[in-house]
Amino acid sequence: MKENAELSQKLKKIAEKLHPQPAELSLAVIDLNSSEIAGVNMERFIYPASIYKIFIAAEILRQVDSSQRKIEDLIEVRDVNEVDKDNPRFFPKSTHRDHRPLLKTGEKVSLDYLLDLMLTRSDNTASNVLMDVAGRDNINNHIILPNGWGGSEVTRKFLDRLKEEKEYRVSKITVSNGGHLAEFFYKVETNQLVNPWVSQKLKEYMVRWRRDGRKGLNLLEFKSYYRKGGWLEINGYKWNIWRGIKSAYQKGVAIIRYNGDAGVVEGTHSHYVIAVLTITKTKWPWVKFPMRKLSLEIYKLMESRRG
């Protein structure tokens, strides 16, 4: 895929205007009208939070398509994989605009239901269960490596490493980059990820993301947008306000936020893939990466190319 250097320069200007530390960002855009790619730090590996779940889903669907499994197969939830818990002090996760109950140990549910939970609600228990079904080696050998995405990793969510399989207890954290994620969605949109059926099924699940109310890069201006997002916050204030204040003044950082989103946009004149991973290090709880502003600036730029 050819890089459009002029478009990359324009994206760089947008990124530098919105991110106080442009190096802590990986951005890639693929114009589906020309199949050109452009971006900023496209090969910069950053923790993608839940976006990595798309790789698991692709391998599960590949196995279904090759008749190794059926989409109706029932899978039992093992105790080690039950990581999403209701917290009575707050609203339980199961009521966050998605009223389906949380998965429980011993419950048997279909692959179809697990995929839907993982790609719409971003359910971490479903993700862990599906990783066991898919097999990490299979994800690497059939999805990540054949597509040239070496370096992108998959791991279980919120699981003590001592409970992992022995060979993964000291593995590095999950990482990916804008280039790999953009290429993934490009292949989905053009029916090239494994094959048309796998690509279309992935899109079918991800179109339903609105169920949980999360918006990512989505704008009212988009005619359509399907996506997978990710978010993780390490907040020194959350557990101890004084520790957060002390860290803010001594280290200059009390909060680290990983915020990412990737998907396919259809606009009035534009049609493009966008993938962005960001790290925001700040003293203050109210400082967040302006994901919507970035999306709007890029949308205007892509619309102007076809207007």
Phi and psi restraints in degrees (value plus and minus 20) as a CYANA .aco file:
   2 LYS   PHI    -101.7   -61.7
   2 LYS   PSI     116.7   156.7
   3 GLU   PHI    -105.7   -65.7
   3 GLU   PSI     116.0   156.0
   4 ASN   PHI    -113.4   -73.4
   4 ASN   PSI      81.7   121.7
   5 ALA   PHI     -83.6   -43.6
   5 ALA   PSI     -57.0   -17.0
   6 GLU   PHI     -85.1   -45.1
   6 GLU   PSI     -63.1   -23.1
   7 LEU   PHI     -86.4   -46.4
   7 LEU   PSI     -57.6   -17.6
   8 SER   PHI     -81.0   -41.0
   8 SER   PSI     -59.5   -19.5
   9 GLN   PHI     -84.8   -44.8
   9 GLN   PSI     -59.5   -19.5
  10 LYS   PHI     -88.3   -48.3
  10 LYS   PSI     -58.7   -18.7
  11 LEU   PHI     -86.6   -46.6
  11 LEU   PSI     -56.1   -16.1
  12 LYS   PHI     -82.3   -42.3
  12 LYS   PSI     -61.4   -21.4
  13 LYS   PHI     -83.0   -43.0
  13 LYS   PSI     -60.5   -20.5
  14 ILE   PHI     -84.2   -44.2
  14 ILE   PSI     -65.3   -25.3
  15 ALA   PHI     -83.2   -43.2
  15 ALA   PSI     -62.9   -22.9
  16 GLU   PHI     -86.1   -46.1
  16 GLU   PSI     -49.5    -9.5
  17 LYS   PHI     -93.5   -53.5
  17 LYS   PSI     -50.5   -10.5
  18 LEU   PHI    -124.1   -84.1
  18 LEU   PSI     -44.8    -4.8
  19 HIS   PHI    -130.1   -90.1
  19 HIS   PSI     103.7   143.7
  20 PRO   PHI     -84.7   -44.7
  20 PRO   PSI     -41.7    -1.7
  21 GLN   PHI    -151.3  -111.3
  21 GLN   PSI      62.3   102.3
  22 PRO   PHI     -76.1   -36.1
  22 PRO   PSI     -44.2    -4.2
  23 ALA   PHI     -87.5   -47.5
  23 ALA   PSI     -41.2    -1.2
  24 GLU   PHI    -111.5   -71.5
  24 GLU   PSI      20.7    60.7
  25 LEU   PHI    -168.5  -128.5
  25 LEU   PSI     122.2   162.2
  26 SER   PHI    -149.5  -109.5
  26 SER   PSI      97.7   137.7
  27 LEU   PHI    -150.0  -110.0
  27 LEU   PSI     113.4   153.4
  28 ALA   PHI    -160.2  -120.2
  28 ALA   PSI     120.5   160.5
  29 VAL   PHI    -151.7  -111.7
  29 VAL   PSI     113.2   153.2
  30 ILE   PHI    -138.8   -98.8
  30 ILE   PSI     100.0   140.0
  31 ASP   PHI     -98.1   -58.1
  31 ASP   PSI      92.7   132.7
  32 LEU   PHI     -93.1   -53.1
  32 LEU   PSI     -33.6     6.4
  33 ASN   PHI     -99.6   -59.6
  33 ASN   PSI     -43.1    -3.1
  34 SER   PHI    -146.0  -106.0
  34 SER   PSI     -29.4    10.6
  35 SER   PHI      39.8    79.8
  35 SER   PSI      10.9    50.9
  36 GLU   PHI    -118.2   -78.2
  36 GLU   PSI     125.0   165.0
  37 ILE   PHI    -131.7   -91.7
  37 ILE   PSI     129.2   169.2
  38 ALA   PHI    -172.8  -132.8
  38 ALA   PSI     140.1   180.1
  39 GLY   PHI     150.3   190.3
  39 GLY   PSI    -188.9  -148.9
  40 VAL   PHI    -152.3  -112.3
  40 VAL   PSI     104.5   144.5
  41 ASN   PHI      30.7    70.7
  41 ASN   PSI      26.4    66.4
  42 MET   PHI     -81.8   -41.8
  42 MET   PSI     -45.5    -5.5
  43 GLU   PHI    -121.1   -81.1
  43 GLU   PSI     -11.9    28.1
  44 ARG   PHI     -95.4   -55.4
  44 ARG   PSI      97.3   137.3
  45 PHE   PHI    -100.6   -60.6
  45 PHE   PSI     110.1   150.1
  46 ILE   PHI    -159.9  -119.9
  46 ILE   PSI     130.7   170.7
  47 TYR   PHI     -81.9   -41.9
  47 TYR   PSI     101.1   141.1
  48 PRO   PHI    -113.5   -73.5
  48 PRO   PSI     -16.7    23.3
  49 ALA   PHI      31.5    71.5
  49 ALA   PSI    -153.7  -113.7
  50 SER   PHI     -94.3   -54.3
  50 SER   PSI     -25.3    14.7
  51 ILE   PHI     -82.7   -42.7
  51 ILE   PSI     -48.1    -8.1
  52 TYR   PHI     -79.0   -39.0
  52 TYR   PSI     -37.0     3.0
  53 LYS   PHI     -84.5   -44.5
  53 LYS   PSI     -38.0     2.0
  54 ILE   PHI     -84.9   -44.9
  54 ILE   PSI     -51.8   -11.8
  55 PHE   PHI     -88.4   -48.4
  55 PHE   PSI     -59.3   -19.3
  56 ILE   PHI     -82.8   -42.8
  56 ILE   PSI     -67.0   -27.0
  57 ALA   PHI     -79.8   -39.8
  57 ALA   PSI     -61.2   -21.2
  58 ALA   PHI     -81.5   -41.5
  58 ALA   PSI     -61.6   -21.6
  59 GLU   PHI     -90.3   -50.3
  59 GLU   PSI     -60.0   -20.0
  60 ILE   PHI     -78.3   -38.3
  60 ILE   PSI     -66.3   -26.3
  61 LEU   PHI     -88.7   -48.7
  61 LEU   PSI     -52.1   -12.1
  62 ARG   PHI     -82.4   -42.4
  62 ARG   PSI     -62.6   -22.6
  63 GLN   PHI     -86.2   -46.2
  63 GLN   PSI     -57.4   -17.4
  64 VAL   PHI     -84.6   -44.6
  64 VAL   PSI     -64.6   -24.6
  65 ASP   PHI     -84.3   -44.3
  65 ASP   PSI     -52.4   -12.4
  66 SER   PHI    -109.4   -69.4
  66 SER   PSI      -8.0    32.0
  67 SER   PHI      47.7    87.7
  67 SER   PSI      -2.6    37.4
  68 GLN   PHI     -94.4   -54.4
  68 GLN   PSI     -48.5    -8.5
  69 ARG   PHI    -162.7  -122.7
  69 ARG   PSI     149.3   189.3
  70 LYS   PHI    -137.4   -97.4
  70 LYS   PSI     126.9   166.9
  71 ILE   PHI     -84.1   -44.1
  71 ILE   PSI     -41.3    -1.3
  72 GLU   PHI    -109.1   -69.1
  72 GLU   PSI     -24.3    15.7
  73 ASP   PHI     -73.8   -33.8
  73 ASP   PSI     116.2   156.2
  74 LEU   PHI    -112.8   -72.8
  74 LEU   PSI     112.0   152.0
  75 ILE   PHI    -140.6  -100.6
  75 ILE   PSI     114.1   154.1
  76 GLU   PHI    -107.1   -67.1
  76 GLU   PSI     117.1   157.1
  77 VAL   PHI    -100.6   -60.6
  77 VAL   PSI      98.5   138.5
  78 ARG   PHI    -104.0   -64.0
  78 ARG   PSI     132.6   172.6
  79 ASP   PHI     -75.9   -35.9
  79 ASP   PSI     -60.5   -20.5
  80 VAL   PHI     -83.5   -43.5
  80 VAL   PSI     -43.7    -3.7
  81 ASN   PHI    -114.7   -74.7
  81 ASN   PSI     -28.1    11.9
  82 GLU   PHI    -101.2   -61.2
  82 GLU   PSI      77.2   117.2
  83 VAL   PHI    -136.2   -96.2
  83 VAL   PSI     -39.9     0.1
  84 ASP   PHI    -105.7   -65.7
  84 ASP   PSI     101.3   141.3
  85 LYS   PHI    -144.5  -104.5
  85 LYS   PSI     124.7   164.7
  86 ASP   PHI     -92.6   -52.6
  86 ASP   PSI     117.8   157.8
  87 ASN   PHI    -135.4   -95.4
  87 ASN   PSI      91.7   131.7
  88 PRO   PHI     -83.2   -43.2
  88 PRO   PSI     -36.6     3.4
  89 ARG   PHI     -94.7   -54.7
  89 ARG   PSI     -42.2    -2.2
  90 PHE   PHI    -150.3  -110.3
  90 PHE   PSI    -199.9  -159.9
  91 PHE   PHI     -87.4   -47.4
  91 PHE   PSI     110.3   150.3
  92 PRO   PHI     -83.1   -43.1
  92 PRO   PSI     129.5   169.5
  93 LYS   PHI     -77.3   -37.3
  93 LYS   PSI     -52.7   -12.7
  94 SER   PHI     -85.9   -45.9
  94 SER   PSI     -31.0     9.0
  95 THR   PHI    -127.7   -87.7
  95 THR   PSI      -9.7    30.3
  96 HIS   PHI    -101.1   -61.1
  96 HIS   PSI      53.6    93.6
  97 ARG   PHI      40.9    80.9
  97 ARG   PSI     -10.1    29.9
  98 ASP   PHI    -160.9  -120.9
  98 ASP   PSI      83.8   123.8
  99 HIS   PHI    -109.9   -69.9
  99 HIS   PSI     -11.0    29.0
 100 ARG   PHI     -87.7   -47.7
 100 ARG   PSI     115.2   155.2
 101 PRO   PHI     -85.5   -45.5
 101 PRO   PSI     134.5   174.5
 102 LEU   PHI     -87.7   -47.7
 102 LEU   PSI     127.9   167.9
 103 LEU   PHI     -88.9   -48.9
 103 LEU   PSI     122.8   162.8
 104 LYS   PHI    -144.0  -104.0
 104 LYS   PSI     131.0   171.0
 105 THR   PHI     -74.2   -34.2
 105 THR   PSI     113.9   153.9
 106 GLY   PHI      70.4   110.4
 106 GLY   PSI     -35.5     4.5
 107 GLU   PHI     -90.3   -50.3
 107 GLU   PSI     123.3   163.3
 108 LYS   PHI    -134.0   -94.0
 108 LYS   PSI     102.8   142.8
 109 VAL   PHI    -155.5  -115.5
 109 VAL   PSI     139.6   179.6
 110 SER   PHI     -98.4   -58.4
 110 SER   PSI     137.9   177.9
 111 LEU   PHI     -78.5   -38.5
 111 LEU   PSI     -59.0   -19.0
 112 ASP   PHI     -78.8   -38.8
 112 ASP   PSI     -65.8   -25.8
 113 TYR   PHI     -86.9   -46.9
 113 TYR   PSI     -60.1   -20.1
 114 LEU   PHI     -83.9   -43.9
 114 LEU   PSI     -62.5   -22.5
 115 LEU   PHI     -82.8   -42.8
 115 LEU   PSI     -62.7   -22.7
 116 ASP   PHI     -83.5   -43.5
 116 ASP   PSI     -63.9   -23.9
 117 LEU   PHI     -81.4   -41.4
 117 LEU   PSI     -62.9   -22.9
 118 MET   PHI     -87.9   -47.9
 118 MET   PSI     -59.2   -19.2
 119 LEU   PHI    -113.2   -73.2
 119 LEU   PSI     -33.7     6.3
 120 THR   PHI    -125.6   -85.6
 120 THR   PSI     -75.6   -35.6
 121 ARG   PHI    -106.0   -66.0
 121 ARG   PSI     -29.8    10.2
 122 SER   PHI      40.4    80.4
 122 SER   PSI      21.0    61.0
 123 ASP   PHI     -85.1   -45.1
 123 ASP   PSI     104.2   144.2
 124 ASN   PHI     -97.9   -57.9
 124 ASN   PSI     -53.3   -13.3
 125 THR   PHI     -83.6   -43.6
 125 THR   PSI     -65.5   -25.5
 126 ALA   PHI     -79.0   -39.0
 126 ALA   PSI     -60.6   -20.6
 127 SER   PHI     -81.3   -41.3
 127 SER   PSI     -65.9   -25.9
 128 ASN   PHI     -84.1   -44.1
 128 ASN   PSI     -61.0   -21.0
 129 VAL   PHI     -82.4   -42.4
 129 VAL   PSI     -65.6   -25.6
 130 LEU   PHI     -88.3   -48.3
 130 LEU   PSI     -50.0   -10.0
 131 MET   PHI     -84.9   -44.9
 131 MET   PSI     -59.4   -19.4
 132 ASP   PHI     -81.8   -41.8
 132 ASP   PSI     -62.2   -22.2
 133 VAL   PHI     -86.1   -46.1
 133 VAL   PSI     -66.2   -26.2
 134 ALA   PHI     -89.0   -49.0
 134 ALA   PSI     -65.4   -25.4
 135 GLY   PHI      67.0   107.0
 135 GLY   PSI     103.4   143.4
 136 ARG   PHI     -81.5   -41.5
 136 ARG   PSI     -58.8   -18.8
 137 ASP   PHI     -82.5   -42.5
 137 ASP   PSI     -58.2   -18.2
 138 ASN   PHI     -85.9   -45.9
 138 ASN   PSI     -59.8   -19.8
 139 ILE   PHI     -80.8   -40.8
 139 ILE   PSI     -64.4   -24.4
 140 ASN   PHI     -86.0   -46.0
 140 ASN   PSI     -68.8   -28.8
 141 ASN   PHI     -96.1   -56.1
 141 ASN   PSI     -44.9    -4.9
 142 HIS   PHI    -128.7   -88.7
 142 HIS   PSI     -41.7    -1.7
 143 ILE   PHI    -137.5   -97.5
 143 ILE   PSI     -77.6   -37.6
 144 ILE   PHI     -92.3   -52.3
 144 ILE   PSI     -76.1   -36.1
 145 LEU   PHI     -88.9   -48.9
 145 LEU   PSI     -63.4   -23.4
 146 PRO   PHI     -81.2   -41.2
 146 PRO   PSI     -43.3    -3.3
 147 ASN   PHI    -115.2   -75.2
 147 ASN   PSI     -16.9    23.1
 148 GLY   PHI      58.3    98.3
 148 GLY   PSI       7.3    47.3
 149 TRP   PHI    -124.9   -84.9
 149 TRP   PSI      11.4    51.4
 150 GLY   PHI     -76.3   -36.3
 150 GLY   PSI     115.5   155.5
 151 GLY   PHI      89.1   129.1
 151 GLY   PSI     -53.4   -13.4
 152 SER   PHI     -90.2   -50.2
 152 SER   PSI     114.6   154.6
 153 GLU   PHI    -145.2  -105.2
 153 GLU   PSI     139.9   179.9
 154 VAL   PHI    -147.6  -107.6
 154 VAL   PSI     118.0   158.0
 155 THR   PHI    -162.2  -122.2
 155 THR   PSI     145.7   185.7
 156 ARG   PHI     -91.5   -51.5
 156 ARG   PSI     134.8   174.8
 157 LYS   PHI    -116.1   -76.1
 157 LYS   PSI     112.9   152.9
 158 PHE   PHI      34.4    74.4
 158 PHE   PSI      21.4    61.4
 159 LEU   PHI    -139.9   -99.9
 159 LEU   PSI     109.7   149.7
 160 ASP   PHI     -75.0   -35.0
 160 ASP   PSI     108.6   148.6
 161 ARG   PHI     -78.9   -38.9
 161 ARG   PSI     -46.7    -6.7
 162 LEU   PHI     -87.9   -47.9
 162 LEU   PSI     -37.3     2.7
 163 LYS   PHI    -112.4   -72.4
 163 LYS   PSI     -24.8    15.2
 164 GLU   PHI     -93.7   -53.7
 164 GLU   PSI     144.8   184.8
 165 GLU   PHI     -78.9   -38.9
 165 GLU   PSI     129.5   169.5
 166 LYS   PHI     -72.5   -32.5
 166 LYS   PSI     -62.2   -22.2
 167 GLU   PHI     -90.5   -50.5
 167 GLU   PSI     -32.6     7.4
 168 TYR   PHI    -129.6   -89.6
 168 TYR   PSI     -16.2    23.8
 169 ARG   PHI     -88.2   -48.2
 169 ARG   PSI     -45.2    -5.2
 170 VAL   PHI    -137.8   -97.8
 170 VAL   PSI      -1.2    38.8
 171 SER   PHI     -91.1   -51.1
 171 SER   PSI     136.2   176.2
 172 LYS   PHI     -92.1   -52.1
 172 LYS   PSI     145.9   185.9
 173 ILE   PHI     -88.8   -48.8
 173 ILE   PSI     142.7   182.7
 174 THR   PHI     -81.4   -41.4
 174 THR   PSI     110.3   150.3
 175 VAL   PHI    -161.5  -121.5
 175 VAL   PSI     137.9   177.9
 176 SER   PHI    -179.2  -139.2
 176 SER   PSI    -194.7  -154.7
 177 ASN   PHI    -165.7  -125.7
 177 ASN   PSI     148.1   188.1
 178 GLY   PHI     -79.7   -39.7
 178 GLY   PSI     -58.2   -18.2
 179 GLY   PHI     -82.8   -42.8
 179 GLY   PSI     -67.1   -27.1
 180 HIS   PHI     -83.6   -43.6
 180 HIS   PSI     -64.2   -24.2
 181 LEU   PHI     -87.7   -47.7
 181 LEU   PSI     -59.1   -19.1
 182 ALA   PHI     -84.0   -44.0
 182 ALA   PSI     -61.6   -21.6
 183 GLU   PHI     -84.8   -44.8
 183 GLU   PSI     -57.3   -17.3
 184 PHE   PHI     -77.6   -37.6
 184 PHE   PSI     -71.4   -31.4
 185 PHE   PHI     -90.1   -50.1
 185 PHE   PSI     -50.6   -10.6
 186 TYR   PHI     -81.2   -41.2
 186 TYR   PSI     -63.7   -23.7
 187 LYS   PHI     -90.1   -50.1
 187 LYS   PSI     -53.7   -13.7
 188 VAL   PHI     -83.4   -43.4
 188 VAL   PSI     -69.5   -29.5
 189 GLU   PHI     -85.2   -45.2
 189 GLU   PSI     -51.4   -11.4
 190 THR   PHI    -119.2   -79.2
 190 THR   PSI      -6.4    33.6
 191 ASN   PHI      40.5    80.5
 191 ASN   PSI      13.4    53.4
 192 GLN   PHI    -130.8   -90.8
 192 GLN   PSI     -22.3    17.7
 193 LEU   PHI    -101.4   -61.4
 193 LEU   PSI      82.5   122.5
 194 VAL   PHI      50.6    90.6
 194 VAL   PSI     -86.9   -46.9
 195 ASN   PHI    -186.7  -146.7
 195 ASN   PSI     152.8   192.8
 196 PRO   PHI     -77.7   -37.7
 196 PRO   PSI     -59.2   -19.2
 197 TRP   PHI     -84.0   -44.0
 197 TRP   PSI     -67.3   -27.3
 198 VAL   PHI     -81.0   -41.0
 198 VAL   PSI     -64.2   -24.2
 199 SER   PHI     -81.0   -41.0
 199 SER   PSI     -65.8   -25.8
 200 GLN   PHI     -87.4   -47.4
 200 GLN   PSI     -56.7   -16.7
 201 LYS   PHI     -87.3   -47.3
 201 LYS   PSI     -60.4   -20.4
 202 LEU   PHI     -79.2   -39.2
 202 LEU   PSI     -66.0   -26.0
 203 LYS   PHI     -82.8   -42.8
 203 LYS   PSI     -60.2   -20.2
 204 GLU   PHI     -78.7   -38.7
 204 GLU   PSI     -62.7   -22.7
 205 TYR   PHI     -88.7   -48.7
 205 TYR   PSI     -65.5   -25.5
 206 MET   PHI     -92.5   -52.5
 206 MET   PSI     -41.5    -1.5
 207 VAL   PHI     -82.5   -42.5
 207 VAL   PSI     -44.2    -4.2
 208 ARG   PHI    -104.3   -64.3
 208 ARG   PSI     -14.2    25.8
 209 TRP   PHI     -76.4   -36.4
 209 TRP   PSI     -44.3    -4.3
 210 ARG   PHI     -83.1   -43.1
 210 ARG   PSI     -34.0     6.0
 211 ARG   PHI     -76.4   -36.4
 211 ARG   PSI     -55.1   -15.1
 212 ASP   PHI    -117.2   -77.2
 212 ASP   PSI     -19.0    21.0
 213 GLY   PHI      62.4   102.4
 213 GLY   PSI     -23.2    16.8
 214 ARG   PHI     -97.3   -57.3
 214 ARG   PSI     123.8   163.8
 215 LYS   PHI    -134.4   -94.4
 215 LYS   PSI     -46.5    -6.5
 216 GLY   PHI      35.6    75.6
 216 GLY   PSI    -147.8  -107.8
 217 LEU   PHI    -107.7   -67.7
 217 LEU   PSI     -18.8    21.2
 218 ASN   PHI     -81.5   -41.5
 218 ASN   PSI     120.2   160.2
 219 LEU   PHI    -150.4  -110.4
 219 LEU   PSI     134.3   174.3
 220 LEU   PHI     -82.6   -42.6
 220 LEU   PSI     -45.3    -5.3
 221 GLU   PHI     -90.2   -50.2
 221 GLU   PSI     -41.3    -1.3
 222 PHE   PHI     -90.3   -50.3
 222 PHE   PSI     117.3   157.3
 223 LYS   PHI     -94.8   -54.8
 223 LYS   PSI     -54.4   -14.4
 224 SER   PHI    -178.0  -138.0
 224 SER   PSI     135.4   175.4
 225 TYR   PHI    -180.1  -140.1
 225 TYR   PSI      98.1   138.1
 226 TYR   PHI    -134.7   -94.7
 226 TYR   PSI     128.6   168.6
 227 ARG   PHI    -185.6  -145.6
 227 ARG   PSI     154.2   194.2
 228 LYS   PHI    -159.3  -119.3
 228 LYS   PSI     110.6   150.6
 229 GLY   PHI    -134.3   -94.3
 229 GLY   PSI     150.3   190.3
 230 GLY   PHI    -170.7  -130.7
 230 GLY   PSI     126.4   166.4
 231 TRP   PHI    -172.6  -132.6
 231 TRP   PSI     113.6   153.6
 232 LEU   PHI    -165.9  -125.9
 232 LEU   PSI     115.4   155.4
 233 GLU   PHI    -145.5  -105.5
 233 GLU   PSI     108.4   148.4
 234 ILE   PHI    -127.3   -87.3
 234 ILE   PSI      84.6   124.6
 235 ASN   PHI    -137.7   -97.7
 235 ASN   PSI      89.7   129.7
 236 GLY   PHI     -86.8   -46.8
 236 GLY   PSI     -44.3    -4.3
 237 TYR   PHI     -97.3   -57.3
 237 TYR   PSI     -48.4    -8.4
 238 LYS   PHI     -81.5   -41.5
 238 LYS   PSI     -60.1   -20.1
 239 TRP   PHI    -113.2   -73.2
 239 TRP   PSI     -49.2    -9.2
 240 ASN   PHI    -177.8  -137.8
 240 ASN   PSI      87.2   127.2
 241 ILE   PHI     -78.7   -38.7
 241 ILE   PSI     -57.3   -17.3
 242 TRP   PHI     -93.1   -53.1
 242 TRP   PSI     -53.2   -13.2
 243 ARG   PHI     -84.8   -44.8
 243 ARG   PSI     -59.8   -19.8
 244 GLY   PHI     -83.5   -43.5
 244 GLY   PSI     -63.6   -23.6
 245 ILE   PHI     -83.8   -43.8
 245 ILE   PSI     -63.6   -23.6
 246 LYS   PHI     -81.2   -41.2
 246 LYS   PSI     -64.2   -24.2
 247 SER   PHI     -84.5   -44.5
 247 SER   PSI     -58.4   -18.4
 248 ALA   PHI     -80.2   -40.2
 248 ALA   PSI     -59.9   -19.9
 249 TYR   PHI    -108.0   -68.0
 249 TYR   PSI     -53.2   -13.2
 250 GLN   PHI    -102.3   -62.3
 250 GLN   PSI     -63.1   -23.1
 251 LYS   PHI    -123.1   -83.1
 251 LYS   PSI     -35.0     5.0
 252 GLY   PHI      60.6   100.6
 252 GLY   PSI     -20.1    19.9
 253 VAL   PHI    -160.7  -120.7
 253 VAL   PSI     108.1   148.1
 254 ALA   PHI    -141.2  -101.2
 254 ALA   PSI     -36.6     3.4
 255 ILE   PHI    -157.2  -117.2
 255 ILE   PSI     115.3   155.3
 256 ILE   PHI    -143.2  -103.2
 256 ILE   PSI     103.7   143.7
 257 ARG   PHI    -137.9   -97.9
 257 ARG   PSI     110.4   150.4
 258 TYR   PHI    -126.8   -86.8
 258 TYR   PSI      99.1   139.1
 259 ASN   PHI    -153.4  -113.4
 259 ASN   PSI     104.6   144.6
 260 GLY   PHI    -165.2  -125.2
 260 GLY   PSI     140.0   180.0
 261 ASP   PHI    -178.0  -138.0
 261 ASP   PSI     126.2   166.2
 262 ALA   PHI    -169.2  -129.2
 262 ALA   PSI     120.2   160.2
 263 GLY   PHI     159.4   199.4
 263 GLY   PSI    -188.5  -148.5
 264 VAL   PHI    -140.5  -100.5
 264 VAL   PSI     105.9   145.9
 265 VAL   PHI    -125.6   -85.6
 265 VAL   PSI     113.5   153.5
 266 GLU   PHI    -135.9   -95.9
 266 GLU   PSI      97.2   137.2
 267 GLY   PHI    -126.8   -86.8
 267 GLY   PSI    -186.5  -146.5
 268 THR   PHI     -85.1   -45.1
 268 THR   PSI     -66.2   -26.2
 269 HIS   PHI    -138.1   -98.1
 269 HIS   PSI     -35.3     4.7
 270 SER   PHI    -126.3   -86.3
 270 SER   PSI     137.9   177.9
 271 HIS   PHI    -171.3  -131.3
 271 HIS   PSI      90.5   130.5
 272 TYR   PHI    -172.8  -132.8
 272 TYR   PSI     139.0   179.0
 273 VAL   PHI    -116.9   -76.9
 273 VAL   PSI     121.2   161.2
 274 ILE   PHI    -155.3  -115.3
 274 ILE   PSI     116.9   156.9
 275 ALA   PHI    -161.1  -121.1
 275 ALA   PSI     107.2   147.2
 276 VAL   PHI    -159.2  -119.2
 276 VAL   PSI     113.4   153.4
 277 LEU   PHI    -142.8  -102.8
 277 LEU   PSI     113.8   153.8
 278 THR   PHI    -155.0  -115.0
 278 THR   PSI     133.1   173.1
 279 ILE   PHI    -143.2  -103.2
 279 ILE   PSI     108.1   148.1
 280 THR   PHI    -140.1  -100.1
 280 THR   PSI      98.5   138.5
 281 LYS   PHI    -130.4   -90.4
 281 LYS   PSI     101.7   141.7
 282 THR   PHI    -166.5  -126.5
 282 THR   PSI     139.8   179.8
 283 LYS   PHI    -101.3   -61.3
 283 LYS   PSI     -46.6    -6.6
 284 TRP   PHI    -137.6   -97.6
 284 TRP   PSI     119.6   159.6
 285 PRO   PHI     -81.1   -41.1
 285 PRO   PSI     -46.5    -6.5
 286 TRP   PHI    -105.8   -65.8
 286 TRP   PSI     -26.7    13.3
 287 VAL   PHI    -104.8   -64.8
 287 VAL   PSI      95.9   135.9
 288 LYS   PHI    -153.1  -113.1
 288 LYS   PSI     135.4   175.4
 289 PHE   PHI     -88.8   -48.8
 289 PHE   PSI     111.5   151.5
 290 PRO   PHI     -99.1   -59.1
 290 PRO   PSI      53.6    93.6
 291 MET   PHI     -78.9   -38.9
 291 MET   PSI     -61.8   -21.8
 292 ARG   PHI     -86.4   -46.4
 292 ARG   PSI     -59.8   -19.8
 293 LYS   PHI     -83.3   -43.3
 293 LYS   PSI     -62.3   -22.3
 294 LEU   PHI     -79.5   -39.5
 294 LEU   PSI     -66.6   -26.6
 295 SER   PHI     -80.6   -40.6
 295 SER   PSI     -62.6   -22.6
 296 LEU   PHI     -85.9   -45.9
 296 LEU   PSI     -63.3   -23.3
 297 GLU   PHI     -81.6   -41.6
 297 GLU   PSI     -62.0   -22.0
 298 ILE   PHI     -90.2   -50.2
 298 ILE   PSI     -57.6   -17.6
 299 TYR   PHI     -81.8   -41.8
 299 TYR   PSI     -65.2   -25.2
 300 LYS   PHI     -80.6   -40.6
 300 LYS   PSI     -61.1   -21.1
 301 LEU   PHI     -83.8   -43.8
 301 LEU   PSI     -65.4   -25.4
 302 MET   PHI     -90.9   -50.9
 302 MET   PSI     -54.8   -14.8
 303 GLU   PHI     -84.7   -44.7
 303 GLU   PSI     -57.9   -17.9
 304 SER   PHI     -86.3   -46.3
 304 SER   PSI     -43.5    -3.5
 305 ARG   PHI     -94.2   -54.2
 305 ARG   PSI     -39.4     0.6
 306 ARG   PHI    -141.3  -101.3
 306 ARG   PSI     -21.4    18.6
